[in-house]
Structures are given as structure tokens and as C-alpha cells.
Amino acid sequence: MLNRHFSKHPRSAPKQRGSVLIESMVALVLFSMGVLALVGLQSAMVKNSSDNRYRAEAQLIAQTHLANLMAYGGDATSYVAQVDRQRISSQLPNGQLTFSAITNSMITVSVSWKVPGGSRHQVNASSYLFDVMP
């Protein structure tokens, strides 16, 4: 009877040592890149969401002041003089409220804000004011 000696590993086995480790490291790198992409996408969505919220808030403030001016009557300058402009800074970051073009029954309300590290944004709302006759 022939005495054959079979080894547990074929002869090509020494060339494949460490391949599982390399494959797992490549998989880990790919997984990490995917997670980083998702985190970047989420941060962009949060930024856009807050920008839209500030824009909606600014538009609401401008439209509210226009409605108050119309309800106040024909004396727009006295309404503008009594408006609390410091209150807007509690509603919007670095918020500013300005009234302009109070001539010819036309008024423009401008609301601007600036997020730290961002650029300044502005929303304008204009309307004609008519004197209300009793």
C-alpha cells in the first residue's frame, strides 16, 4: 500500500494568508465612507430646514407688520415709530426690521437676518396703504 501524506492546506494556501483581513478592512473602509456620506447629507438637510424656517418666520413678521399698518389706519409714520424693533432679534438670529418708502401710500417692510457663519438674508413685503374713510 502506498503511503500518501495529505497536508491540511493545499500548496496555494500560503499565498492566500491575510486575504480575509484585507477583505474585512476594505469592507470597513467602504462602510465608513457610506456612514460619512449619510452624516453629510443629514447636516445639509438640517441646514436647509433651518434656512426655510427662518425665511418663513421673516415672511410672517413682514406680513404681520403690513397687516397691522393697514389696520392702524392712515397714519403709518406713527405706527412705524412705536414698533419694537429689538423684538425681532429674539425671533431671528441677528434680525433687523426696517420700514421704507412710506410715501405715495406705498410701504415696504424688510426683514433681514444672519445665521452665524452664514450670509445675510432678506425678505421684503410691500403694499399700498389707503386711508380708511369713516
Secondary structure, 3 states (H helix, E strand, C coil): CCCCCCCCCCCCHHHHCCHHHHHHHHHHHHHHHHHHHHHHHHHHHHHHHHHHHHHHHHHHHHHHHHHHHHHHCCCHHHHHHHCCCCCHHHHCCCCEEEEECCCCCEEEEEEEEECCCCCEEEEEEEEECCCCCC
